[in-house]
Amino acid sequence: MQTVFDIRNLTRVVDGEVLLDGISVSIKSGEILAVVGPSGSGKTSFLRLLNRLDEPTGGEVFFQGKDYRTIPTPFLRQKVGLVFQKPALFPGTVADNIRWGPSQRGEEMTNSQVESLLTQVGLVGFAERKIDNLSGGEAQRVALARTLANSPEILLLDEPTSALDEEKEREIERLLLTTIDQRRLTLVLVTHNLAQARRLATRVMVLNHGKITFLGPKEEALHVKPSFLQ
């Protein structure tokens, strides 16, 4: 499989606090990498660095063989889509949100294209629904659809089900697996839930205090004790 991200000794220090300390990992095309660890372990910092919402203070990141600092940031963020833990939706309708990304590139999505995306995420007929009339699970689906509108190759998801009950959590998980399969996407999933990582991932990376403490197939992660999350 092709390497889409080659991350070498990635480090980020802010005001003397080490958020990430020498992270090295290669992410292959089509894989699902779950990044697991306790609060403050560096999980979200890792995601933010991958599409340059933040900048590393050390190390190198190569995206599809190129130093990602040489790639125009808007293009990188189109190809590497990030969905936050709390969906950052704009005021207005669902359709307004979905059309926003393509509109920044001078592209106009048709009504049928919007409806097609909403069908993919299980929100048929939601195009004209106001954002403030959505449930938490619906908002998360809209955030995913808005990211998919940019035709990304990699999805970065930060705790996408943390605010949902178990039933809605499993619905989102099924949606993610279907979407990844249909679009042949690569997924980097941040979660505090080791059981979710085992259900979804092909590989698991455990972070603690900004360092990798485990990196391997999910089958081996079955032997990782969840005490590190306490």
C-alpha positions, 0 to 999 in steps of 0.5 A: 500500500502507498504511504500517504503520511510519513511522519518523522520525529514530530514534536510540538512545544507550546510555552514550554509544555511538550504536547507531542514528543518525537512521534514517528509513524507512517500511515498507509492508503486505505487504513484506519489508524485509531489514536487512543490515549487519556486527556492531554496525551496529545491526540488532538494536537496530532490531528491538528498538525496533520492538516496544519491547523498548528505547526510543528516545532520539530520533525518532518511530515511528508504527504504523498512523498512531499514535505507538506510545508511545500504544499499550499495549505488550502489544497492540503486541507481539501485533501486532508479533511478534519471533523472536530469533536464538536461540529463547527457548523456555520449559521444557516441551512444544512445545504449552506454548510455543505456548499461552503467548501467547494464555493471557496474554490469557485465551484457550485454544488447542485441541489442533486449533489447536495442531496446525494451527500445527505443520502450518504450520511443518512440525512435525506431531506435535510438540505433546508433544515436550519443548523440550530434545529439539529440534534447532536448526531445530526450535526455530526453527520452534517459536519461529515457531509461538509468535509466529504463535499471537498472530496478528501483522500484522508479523514481526520476525526476527533472523538466523533461519537463522544457526545452520543449515546451508544445507539447513535455511536454505533450508527455513526460507526456504521456510517463511517465504515460504509463511507470509507469503503465506498470512497476508498478513504484513509481514516485517522480516528482520535478516540478515548474509547479503546473498544471503539478503536478495536471495532473500527481500526486496522491499527492502533496508536496509543499516546501518553504524555505526548509519546507513543506507548503502543503502535500495532495491529488492532489484534495486538491492541486487545492485549493493551490494558485500558488502565492508561485511560483512567 
